[in-house]
Amino acid sequence: MLQVIGGIWALLLGVVLIMLGNGMHFTLIGLRGGAEGFSATELAIVTSGYFLGFLSGARFSPDLIRRVGHVRVFAALGSFMSAGLIAFPLLAEPWAWTVLRILIGFCMSGIYVTAESWLNDAATNETRGKVLSAYMIAQTLGIIGAQGLLTLGDETTAALFIWASILVSISFAPILLSITPVPAAQVARPMGLKELFRNSPLGTLGIFFLGGVYATQSGMGAVFGTQIGMTSGQIALFVAMLFAGALLMQYPIGWLSDRIDRRKLIFGSALLGAISCAIGWLSGGSIYPLMASAFFAGGVTTPLYALFLAYTNDFLAPEDMPAASGGLVFTFGVGAILGPLVAGWAMQQFDPFAFWVVLGGTFGLIAGYALYRMTQRAPVAVGNTESYIGVLPTASPVTVEVAGVWAAEQGEADREEAARAEHG
């Protein structure tokens, strides 16, 4: 593993720095928005703007890269993102923040496409799994570390936004000074939703609902904390727990994924998420139950994303996997746009704890539909499933497609090895 990291350390360092800046800005939106008196509905629209931009970036960035090249796209998007971060405290209006969030979401998506193209080019078939795991860990550690940096400043000033901008700006230095040109990003045309649903109803609907869960957690978590009177340090810890849970629970859920019916694991993970949200709703604002709820609710969200990808691939021919991956990324993105809007409306109409009701209800829908699908289709034999690989919901279509192909190849290799062992 160390040898693999040694070959991509500059890229991983850049990714950590990018995620430090982006992770700071995500939580800062809730903190500063609360200080500015923005309503939950206004902040929900601001949150959804990021995912609208992110989905647009996933669609158009590969075309930009083919037209002008990786380096120019990477540098241009990084400059726009850095400028956008500084502009937040200068334009403290909900409409302006929504525009800025769309811009930053677009830039972040394009940055992911570019960085992940380099990452994919640096990996071989033998190292691809380890490279993707190292990339996932670097991203998650960056987001968690960003929450610690938020405790070093005051959200009512421009300082933290400036620091986020600085981190994003300097993140490009190790990447741009160490990379070499790579072929233009190739992303398959997404599979149509009708065909995607026909192949895997659970994968399609499940990942749509999960998009709402992920965007609500990452975008509205700080809003919830602000509205119930948490301190800035407590809010930072609360958001950090969402991602710490994802980091620690990815491996055991992934291990189980290759050994039992994935629908049962989807059901169990979603049920755990729903129970965690119920505890958060009943906590009355007590800090320790809230932190535990964040850890487990956030902890199952990222593994569920990878589970839905793996489960859908179980029903596809290898040549259909790239197109299906694109369709699933699009479906997740639509859910991510809509989820915060529902949560913001509920928090505005009722009280801040509706945050947990919306999350828990969505987890419940996933669990219930997984249970229903168990009665409609026979399970795939464990020996015939594709390998699970941890992919973050923030991954671009480039990595999702690569991970799917790698998982299929790895699964086939494992089956061939098992067959050889069986026949002596």
C-alpha positions as CSV (number, residue, x, y, z in Angstrom):
1,M,0.0,0.0,0.0
2,L,2.8,2.4,0.8
3,Q,4.4,1.7,-2.5
4,V,1.1,2.6,-4.2
5,I,0.7,5.8,-2.2
6,G,4.3,6.7,-3.1
7,G,3.4,6.9,-6.7
8,I,0.4,9.2,-6.2
9,W,1.2,11.1,-3.1
10,A,1.1,14.5,-4.8
11,L,-2.3,13.9,-6.1
12,L,-3.6,12.6,-2.7
13,L,-2.0,15.7,-1.0
14,G,-3.8,18.0,-3.4
15,V,-7.1,16.1,-2.8
16,V,-6.8,16.5,1.0
17,L,-6.2,20.2,0.7
18,I,-9.1,20.6,-1.7
19,M,-11.4,18.7,0.7
20,L,-10.2,20.8,3.6
21,G,-11.3,23.9,1.8
22,N,-14.5,22.5,0.4
23,G,-15.4,20.8,3.7
24,M,-14.9,24.1,5.5
25,H,-17.2,25.9,3.1
26,F,-20.0,23.3,3.4
27,T,-20.3,23.8,7.2
28,L,-19.6,27.5,7.0
29,I,-22.7,28.0,4.9
30,G,-24.9,26.8,7.8
31,L,-22.9,28.7,10.4
32,R,-22.7,32.0,8.6
33,G,-26.2,31.6,7.1
34,G,-27.6,31.3,10.6
35,A,-25.7,34.4,11.8
36,E,-27.1,36.3,8.8
37,G,-30.6,35.3,9.7
38,F,-31.3,33.1,6.6
39,S,-34.3,30.8,7.0
40,A,-34.0,27.0,6.8
41,T,-35.8,27.1,3.4
42,E,-33.3,29.7,2.0
43,L,-30.4,27.6,3.2
44,A,-31.9,24.5,1.7
45,I,-32.1,26.3,-1.7
46,V,-28.5,27.3,-1.3
47,T,-27.5,23.8,-0.4
48,S,-29.4,22.3,-3.4
49,G,-27.5,24.8,-5.7
50,Y,-24.3,23.1,-5.0
51,F,-25.6,19.7,-6.2
52,L,-27.3,21.3,-9.2
53,G,-23.9,22.7,-10.2
54,F,-22.2,19.4,-9.3
55,L,-24.5,17.4,-11.6
56,S,-24.0,20.0,-14.4
57,G,-20.2,19.8,-14.0
58,A,-20.3,16.0,-14.3
59,R,-22.1,16.4,-17.6
60,F,-20.1,19.1,-19.2
61,S,-16.5,18.8,-17.7
62,P,-15.5,15.9,-19.9
63,D,-16.3,18.0,-23.0
64,L,-14.3,20.9,-21.7
65,I,-11.3,18.6,-21.0
66,R,-11.5,17.2,-24.5
67,R,-11.6,20.7,-26.0
68,V,-8.8,22.5,-24.0
69,G,-7.0,19.8,-22.0
70,H,-6.8,18.7,-18.3
71,V,-4.3,21.3,-17.1
72,R,-6.3,24.3,-18.4
73,V,-9.6,23.0,-17.1
74,F,-8.1,22.1,-13.7
75,A,-6.5,25.5,-13.3
76,A,-9.5,27.5,-14.6
77,L,-12.0,25.7,-12.4
78,G,-9.7,26.0,-9.4
79,S,-9.4,29.8,-9.9
80,F,-13.2,30.2,-10.1
81,M,-13.8,28.1,-7.1
82,S,-11.2,30.0,-5.0
83,A,-12.8,33.3,-6.1
84,G,-16.3,32.0,-5.3
85,L,-15.3,31.0,-1.7
86,I,-14.0,34.6,-1.0
87,A,-17.2,36.1,-2.4
88,F,-19.5,34.5,0.2
89,P,-19.0,37.1,2.9
90,L,-19.0,39.9,0.4
91,L,-22.5,39.0,-1.0
92,A,-24.5,37.8,2.0
93,E,-27.8,37.3,0.2
94,P,-29.5,34.0,-0.3
95,W,-29.8,34.5,-4.1
96,A,-26.1,35.4,-4.4
97,W,-25.1,32.4,-2.3
98,T,-27.2,30.1,-4.4
99,V,-25.4,31.3,-7.6
100,L,-22.1,30.9,-5.9
101,R,-22.9,27.4,-4.7
102,I,-23.9,26.4,-8.3
103,L,-20.6,27.8,-9.5
104,I,-18.6,26.0,-6.8
105,G,-20.5,22.8,-7.3
106,F,-19.7,22.9,-11.1
107,C,-16.1,23.7,-10.4
108,M,-15.8,20.9,-7.8
109,S,-17.3,18.3,-10.1
110,G,-14.9,19.3,-12.9
111,I,-12.0,19.2,-10.5
112,Y,-13.0,15.7,-9.5
113,V,-13.3,14.6,-13.2
114,T,-9.8,15.9,-13.9
115,A,-8.1,14.6,-10.8
116,E,-9.7,11.2,-11.1
117,S,-8.7,10.9,-14.7
118,W,-5.1,11.4,-13.6
119,L,-5.6,9.0,-10.7
120,N,-7.0,6.4,-13.1
121,D,-4.1,6.9,-15.5
122,A,-1.6,6.4,-12.6
123,A,-3.1,3.0,-11.6
124,T,-2.7,-0.4,-13.0
125,N,-5.1,-3.3,-12.9
126,E,-3.2,-4.7,-10.0
127,T,-3.1,-1.5,-8.0
128,R,-6.5,0.1,-8.9
129,G,-8.4,-1.2,-5.9
130,K,-5.7,0.2,-3.5
131,V,-5.5,3.5,-5.4
132,L,-9.3,4.0,-5.2
133,S,-9.3,3.1,-1.5
134,A,-6.4,5.6,-0.8
135,Y,-8.3,8.3,-2.7
136,M,-11.5,7.6,-0.7
137,I,-9.6,7.9,2.6
138,A,-7.8,11.1,1.5
139,Q,-11.2,12.7,0.7
140,T,-12.8,11.7,3.9
141,L,-9.9,12.7,6.1
142,G,-9.9,16.1,4.3
143,I,-13.6,16.7,5.1
144,I,-13.1,15.6,8.8
145,G,-10.0,17.7,9.2
146,A,-11.9,20.7,7.8
147,Q,-14.3,20.6,10.7
148,G,-11.4,21.0,13.1
149,L,-10.1,24.1,11.2
150,L,-13.5,25.7,11.7
151,T,-12.9,25.9,15.4
152,L,-9.9,28.2,14.8
153,G,-11.9,31.2,13.6
154,D,-15.1,33.2,13.9
155,E,-17.8,32.4,11.3
156,T,-19.1,36.0,11.5
157,T,-16.0,37.4,9.9
158,A,-14.5,36.7,6.4
159,A,-11.4,34.9,7.8
160,L,-12.6,31.3,7.6
161,F,-13.9,31.8,4.0
162,I,-10.5,33.3,3.1
163,W,-8.7,30.3,4.7
164,A,-10.9,27.9,2.7
165,S,-10.0,29.8,-0.5
166,I,-6.3,29.7,0.3
167,L,-6.4,25.9,0.9
168,V,-8.2,25.3,-2.4
169,S,-5.7,27.6,-4.2
170,I,-2.5,25.9,-2.8
171,S,-4.0,22.4,-3.4
172,F,-3.3,22.7,-7.1
173,A,0.4,23.2,-6.7
174,P,1.4,19.6,-5.9
175,I,-0.9,18.2,-8.5
176,L,0.0,20.6,-11.4
177,L,3.7,20.3,-10.7
178,S,3.8,16.6,-10.7
179,I,1.3,15.3,-13.3
180,T,1.8,14.5,-16.9
181,P,-0.8,14.9,-19.7
182,V,-3.3,12.0,-19.9
183,P,-5.9,11.1,-22.5
184,A,-9.1,13.1,-22.4
185,A,-11.7,11.8,-20.0
186,Q,-14.0,9.3,-21.6
187,V,-17.4,9.0,-19.9
188,A,-20.1,6.7,-21.3
189,R,-23.5,8.1,-22.2
190,P,-25.7,7.5,-19.1
191,M,-28.2,4.6,-19.4
192,G,-31.8,5.8,-19.6
193,L,-33.8,5.7,-16.3
194,K,-36.4,3.4,-17.7
195,E,-33.8,0.8,-18.7
196,L,-31.9,1.3,-15.5
197,F,-35.0,0.7,-13.4
198,R,-35.9,-2.4,-15.4
199,N,-32.4,-3.8,-14.7
200,S,-32.4,-2.9,-11.0
201,P,-35.4,-1.2,-9.4
202,L,-33.8,-1.3,-6.0
203,G,-30.6,0.2,-7.2
204,T,-32.3,3.0,-9.1
205,L,-34.8,4.1,-6.4
206,G,-32.5,3.4,-3.6
207,I,-29.7,5.6,-4.9
208,F,-32.2,8.4,-5.7
209,F,-33.4,8.4,-2.1
210,L,-29.8,8.1,-0.8
211,G,-28.9,11.3,-2.8
212,G,-31.4,13.2,-0.7
213,V,-30.0,11.7,2.5
214,Y,-26.4,12.5,1.7
215,A,-27.1,16.1,0.6
216,T,-29.3,16.7,3.6
217,Q,-26.7,15.4,6.0
218,S,-23.8,17.3,4.5
219,G,-25.6,20.5,3.6
220,M,-28.3,20.9,6.3
221,G,-26.5,19.3,9.3
222,A,-24.8,22.6,10.2
223,V,-28.2,24.4,9.7
224,F,-29.8,22.0,12.2
225,G,-27.0,22.6,14.7
226,T,-27.3,26.4,14.4
227,Q,-31.0,26.4,14.8
228,I,-31.0,24.3,18.0
229,G,-28.3,26.5,19.6
230,M,-25.2,24.3,19.3
231,T,-21.8,26.1,19.6
232,S,-19.6,26.4,16.5
233,G,-17.3,23.7,18.0
234,Q,-20.2,21.3,18.6
235,I,-21.5,21.9,15.0
236,A,-18.1,21.1,13.6
237,L,-17.9,17.9,15.7
238,F,-21.4,17.0,14.6
239,V,-20.5,17.2,10.9
240,A,-17.2,15.5,11.5
241,M,-19.1,12.6,13.1
242,L,-21.2,12.1,10.0
243,F,-18.0,11.5,7.9
244,A,-16.1,9.7,10.6
245,G,-18.8,7.1,10.8
246,A,-18.6,6.7,7.0
247,L,-14.8,6.1,7.2
248,L,-15.0,3.5,9.9
249,M,-18.1,1.6,8.7
250,Q,-17.1,1.3,5.1
251,Y,-14.9,-1.7,5.6
252,P,-17.2,-4.0,7.7
253,I,-20.2,-3.3,5.4
254,G,-18.0,-3.9,2.4
255,W,-16.7,-7.2,3.9
256,L,-20.3,-8.3,4.5
257,S,-21.3,-7.2,1.0
258,D,-19.3,-9.9,-0.7
259,R,-20.6,-12.6,1.6
260,I,-24.4,-12.2,2.0
261,D,-27.4,-11.2,0.0
262,R,-26.8,-7.5,-0.7
263,R,-30.5,-6.7,-0.3
264,K,-30.4,-7.9,3.3
265,L,-27.4,-5.7,3.9
266,I,-29.1,-2.7,2.3
267,F,-32.2,-3.3,4.4
268,G,-30.1,-3.6,7.6
269,S,-28.0,-0.6,6.9
270,A,-31.0,1.6,6.1
271,L,-32.8,0.3,9.2
272,L,-29.8,1.3,11.3
273,G,-29.8,4.7,9.7
274,A,-33.6,5.1,10.5
275,I,-33.1,4.0,14.1
276,S,-30.2,6.5,14.5
277,C,-32.3,9.3,13.1
278,A,-35.1,8.4,15.6
279,I,-32.6,8.7,18.4
280,G,-31.6,12.1,17.1
281,W,-35.2,13.2,16.9
282,L,-35.9,12.0,20.5
283,S,-32.6,13.4,21.9
284,G,-34.1,16.8,22.8
285,G,-30.9,18.4,21.8
286,S,-28.7,16.4,24.2
287,I,-25.2,16.5,22.7
288,Y,-24.1,12.8,23.2
289,P,-27.1,11.2,21.6
290,L,-26.9,13.6,18.7
291,M,-23.2,12.8,18.1
292,A,-24.0,9.0,18.2
293,S,-26.9,9.6,15.8
294,A,-24.7,11.5,13.4
295,F,-22.0,8.8,13.5
296,F,-24.3,5.9,12.6
297,A,-26.6,7.8,10.2
298,G,-23.6,9.2,8.4
299,G,-21.8,5.9,8.8
300,V,-24.3,3.9,6.7
301,T,-24.8,6.5,4.0
302,T,-21.5,6.2,2.1
303,P,-21.4,2.4,2.2
304,L,-25.0,2.3,1.0
305,Y,-23.9,4.3,-2.1
306,A,-21.3,1.7,-2.9
307,L,-23.7,-1.1,-2.1
308,F,-26.3,0.2,-4.6
309,L,-23.6,0.5,-7.3
310,A,-22.4,-3.1,-6.7
311,Y,-25.9,-4.5,-6.4
312,T,-26.9,-2.9,-9.8
313,N,-23.8,-4.2,-11.5
314,D,-24.8,-7.7,-10.3
315,F,-27.6,-7.7,-12.9
316,L,-25.6,-6.2,-15.8
317,A,-23.3,-7.4,-18.5
318,P,-19.8,-5.9,-18.1
319,E,-20.3,-3.8,-21.3
320,D,-23.4,-2.2,-19.8
321,M,-21.8,-1.2,-16.5
322,P,-20.3,2.2,-17.6
323,A,-23.6,3.4,-19.0
324,A,-25.5,2.2,-15.9
325,S,-22.9,4.0,-13.6
326,G,-23.6,7.2,-15.4
327,G,-27.3,6.7,-15.0
328,L,-26.9,6.0,-11.3
329,V,-24.7,9.1,-10.8
330,F,-27.4,11.2,-12.5
331,T,-30.2,9.7,-10.4
332,F,-28.2,10.3,-7.2
333,G,-27.6,13.9,-8.2
334,V,-31.4,14.5,-8.8
335,G,-32.1,13.1,-5.3
336,A,-29.3,15.3,-3.9
337,I,-31.0,18.4,-5.4
338,L,-34.4,17.6,-4.0
339,G,-33.5,16.2,-0.6
340,P,-32.4,19.5,1.1
341,L,-35.4,21.3,-0.3
342,V,-37.7,18.8,1.4
343,A,-35.7,19.0,4.7
344,G,-35.6,22.8,4.6
345,W,-39.3,23.1,4.1
346,A,-40.0,20.7,6.9
347,M,-37.6,22.5,9.3
348,Q,-39.3,25.8,8.4
349,Q,-42.8,24.5,8.8
350,F,-42.3,22.5,12.0
351,D,-39.1,22.7,13.9
352,P,-35.4,22.0,13.4
353,F,-35.8,18.4,14.5
354,A,-37.7,17.7,11.3
355,F,-34.2,17.3,10.0
356,W,-34.1,13.9,11.6
357,V,-37.7,13.1,10.6
358,V,-36.9,13.6,6.9
359,L,-33.7,11.7,7.1
360,G,-35.2,8.8,9.1
361,G,-38.2,8.7,6.8
362,T,-36.0,8.4,3.8
363,F,-33.9,5.7,5.3
364,G,-37.2,4.0,6.1
365,L,-38.3,4.2,2.5
366,I,-35.0,2.5,1.4
367,A,-35.4,-0.2,4.0
368,G,-39.0,-0.9,3.2
369,Y,-38.4,-1.0,-0.6
370,A,-35.4,-3.4,-0.1
371,L,-37.6,-5.7,2.0
372,Y,-40.3,-5.6,-0.8
373,R,-37.8,-6.4,-3.5
374,M,-36.7,-9.5,-1.6
375,T,-40.1,-10.9,-2.4
376,Q,-39.9,-10.0,-6.1
377,R,-36.6,-11.4,-7.3
378,A,-34.4,-14.4,-6.4
379,P,-31.1,-13.4,-4.8
380,V,-27.9,-13.5,-6.8
381,A,-25.7,-16.3,-5.6
382,V,-22.9,-14.8,-3.5
383,G,-20.3,-16.5,-5.7
384,N,-21.7,-14.7,-8.8
385,T,-21.7,-11.2,-7.4
386,E,-19.3,-8.4,-8.5
387,S,-16.7,-7.3,-6.0
388,Y,-17.6,-4.4,-3.7
389,I,-15.4,-1.3,-3.7
390,G,-15.8,1.7,-1.6
391,V,-16.8,4.7,-3.8
392,L,-17.7,8.0,-2.2
393,P,-20.9,9.8,-3.2
394,T,-18.7,12.8,-4.2
395,A,-17.0,10.7,-6.9
396,S,-17.3,11.8,-10.5
397,P,-18.6,9.4,-13.2
398,V,-15.0,8.7,-14.2
399,T,-14.3,6.9,-10.9
400,V,-17.7,5.3,-10.6
401,E,-17.3,3.8,-14.1
402,V,-13.7,2.7,-13.4
403,A,-14.7,1.2,-10.0
404,G,-17.5,-0.7,-11.7
405,V,-15.2,-2.2,-14.3
406,W,-12.6,-3.0,-11.8
407,A,-15.1,-4.7,-9.5
408,A,-16.4,-6.9,-12.4
409,E,-12.8,-7.9,-13.4
410,Q,-12.0,-8.6,-9.7
411,G,-15.1,-10.7,-9.3
412,E,-14.4,-12.7,-12.4
413,A,-10.8,-13.3,-11.2
414,D,-12.1,-14.4,-7.8
415,R,-14.5,-16.9,-9.4
416,E,-11.8,-18.3,-11.6
417,E,-9.5,-18.7,-8.6
418,A,-12.3,-20.5,-6.7
419,A,-13.0,-22.8,-9.6
420,R,-9.3,-23.7,-9.9
421,A,-9.1,-24.4,-6.1
422,E,-12.2,-26.6,-6.3
423,H,-10.8,-28.7,-9.1
424,G,-7.5,-29.1,-7.4
